[in-house]
Amino acid sequence: MAKRVIRFPRQRGITRLKFGETPSDLLNDLLIDLNKINKDNLDTLPKCSGSFKQKRIVEYIFLITQELRLDPSVGYHAVELLQRFMVKHVAEMLARIPTQSSAVDEADEDVIFASLKDKFPLILFSCVQLANKMFFHRHMIDTSTAVQFLHSLGLSVSKQTLLESELMVFKGVEYRLNVLNPLTYVEVILEVLGHNEPSIPVERLYRLCHHVLRFITLDQTVIYETLLRITIQCVNPSREQREKFVTVTEDRMLLGVGVIAVATYILCFKKWQQVVGELSHITGISRRSIGDFAQVILMHIVGTSSLAV
């Protein structure tokens, strides 16, 4: 398998790390850093977290990156950028609405969301462009190519409009593009697993992990809904229970171990218990939590209501 570069957006003098060739001490630093970033993010989650990660939106982003032949990491990064920008942007627009009467509020909200509907495709594409610029790819998309591509999708925009949209998104995320990229979590945890347990076929797992992560990202709404209902043992979760569960849906460490656990179950079931135990040791996430999450993912992959793991 060709070695793929791990892109770690948080700049610490490291920009190119080949999968499978990173020194163990450096991997440990990366893991500690990722864990801290993840915990800090979970402590400051906005109420609308996950609102702009519906299947059709994610699918659209993935199709754009595929059509433009961009690295898979760009798609995941763009999804996170879009989420961060839209939550902040919508909140700011709604905050400008006068609160004199509910009728006025509803009318103004309709105008705001109608405006967003027209701008959304360009905002989404701008997130892809910014995500692509975050990494050291050979395949960069210049403005002319971007405009031509948008024209092929039926979006008539000028170079100036495209640049203004990118700048708006860049400002909206407060010039911080180092969002939590789930693929980075999968890659780093998988590399640590390979260093700790050389008998685990991590390179074969690596290929399958890409497919599993893509599946989860596209169907995350229904997957996490199932996990929530199983966790609280209730088919109709309350609003408060849903709000508290956001810390689970946005937990990138849990997502990373879940992806690897599912790939292991599919590819080398005999090593399932060994891998789950090591993943628990690496991340501090309990075996039960990893197993429960993996079970829900596998249930949706095979399309059944129950599955023993």
C-alpha positions, -999 to 999 in steps of 0.1 A, spaced: 0 0 0 13 35 -8 21 54 23 -4 83 29 6 114 47 -10 121 81 -21 158 82 -21 172 116 -34 208 114 -21 220 147 12 234 138 41 222 159 68 221 133 54 189 119 37 189 85 44 156 68 41 123 87 38 91 67 14 65 80 32 36 95 66 54 97 60 78 126 83 73 157 65 60 187 75 90 210 62 114 184 29 94 181 25 96 218 28 134 217 3 136 189 -21 113 208 -19 135 239 -24 166 218 -55 151 201 -69 140 233 -66 175 249 -81 192 218 -110 167 219 -117 173 256 -115 211 252 -139 209 223 -164 188 243 -163 213 271 -172 242 249 -198 227 225 -225 250 212 -261 238 215 -265 234 177 -235 210 174 -241 185 146 -270 205 130 -252 209 97 -240 173 93 -270 158 77 -264 130 52 -272 151 21 -248 178 31 -220 154 39 -227 135 7 -225 167 -13 -191 176 2 -177 141 -5 -189 142 -41 -172 175 -46 -139 163 -32 -142 131 -53 -150 150 -85 -120 174 -79 -98 144 -69 -90 158 -35 -76 139 -6 -103 122 16 -91 143 46 -103 174 28 -139 162 28 -139 155 66 -122 188 73 -147 207 52 -176 191 71 -162 203 104 -155 238 90 -190 241 76 -205 230 110 -184 256 129 -191 284 105 -229 278 101 -236 275 138 -219 309 144 -233 325 113 -269 315 119 -267 325 156 -254 360 146 -281 365 120 -309 354 144 -295 377 171 -301 407 148 -339 400 147 -360 424 167 -379 407 195 -410 429 195 -435 402 185 -435 366 176 -451 373 142 -422 396 133 -397 371 145 -411 343 123 -412 366 92 -376 377 98 -365 341 103 -381 331 70 -361 358 52 -329 348 69 -332 311 60 -343 319 25 -311 340 21 -290 312 35 -306 287 11 -294 307 -18 -259 312 -4 -254 277 11 -240 259 -19 -213 285 -23 -206 285 15 -202 248 13 -178 249 -16 -158 276 2 -154 253 31 -140 226 8 -116 252 -7 -103 263 27 -100 227 39 -79 219 8 -56 249 15 -50 236 50 -30 206 38 1 202 16 -16 186 -14 -2 185 -49 -37 190 -63 -46 226 -54 -77 241 -70 -71 276 -84 -98 302 -86 -104 297 -124 -108 260 -120 -131 265 -90 -154 289 -109 -155 266 -139 -164 237 -116 -192 257 -100 -205 267 -134 -207 230 -143 -230 226 -112 -253 253 -124 -239 280 -100 -230 312 -119 -204 330 -98 -175 353 -105 -140 349 -91 -146 379 -69 -178 364 -55 -159 332 -48 -131 349 -30 -155 370 -10 -173 339 1 -140 322 12 -131 353 31 -165 354 48 -161 318 60 -125 324 70 -136 353 91 -166 334 104 -144 307 119 -122 334 134 -93 326 111 -89 292 128 -90 263 103 -75 237 127 -108 219 134 -112 184 146 -107 161 116 -120 126 125 -97 109 99 -67 123 118 -80 106 150 -85 73 132 -50 74 117 -31 84 149 -49 59 171 -44 32 145 -7 39 143 -3 38 181 -22 4 180 3 -8 154 33 2 175 18 -14 207 6 -46 190 28 -54 159 7 -85 153 -23 -64 143 -25 -59 105 -29 -21 107 -22 -14 71 -50 -37 60 -72 -22 87 -63 13 75 -78 7 41 -110 -6 56 -112 22 82 -116 47 54 -148 29 42 -161 25 78 -155 62 87 -172 73 55 -202 51 63 -205 65 98 -201 101 86 -228 98 60 -252 79 84 -242 95 117 -277 109 125 -294 75 125 -263 57 141 -261 81 170 -299 81 174 -298 43 178 -269 46 203 -288 72 223 -319 50 225 -299 20 235 -279 39 261 -309 55 279 -332 25 271 -359 47 258 -373 51 223 -383 87 228 -354 106 243 -362 139 260 -347 172 248 -325 173 278 -312 138 271 -304 148 235 -286 179 246 -264 159 270 -257 133 244 -241 158 221 -208 152 240 -210 116 227 -218 125 191 -190 150 189 -164 129 207 -137 123 181 -118 98 203 -148 76 206 -154 79 169 -118 69 162 -118 38 183 -153 29 170 -141 29 134 -110 8 142 -131 -17 163 -156 -22 135 -129 -26 109 -113 -52 131 -145 -71 136 -150 -73 98 -114 -80 88 -99 -101 116 -126 -111 142 -102 -134 161 -83 -103 172 -114 -84 182 -110 -87 219 -73 -80 218 -78 -48 197 -107 -35 218 -86 -40 250 -57 -22 235 -79 7 222 -93 10 257 -57 12 271 -47 38 245 -76 61 249 -90 55 284 -124 47 269 -140 16 285 -142 -17 266 -180 -16 271 -183 18 255 -162 8 225 -182 -25 222 -216 -8 224 -207 18 198 -192 -8 175 -223 -30 178 -246 -1 168 -224 7 138 -223 -30 127 -261 -32 131 -265 -4 106 -239 -18 82 -256 -52 80 -291 -38 84 -302 -58 114 -319 -48 147 -294 -68 169 -259 -81 166 -236 -98 191 -201 -85 195 
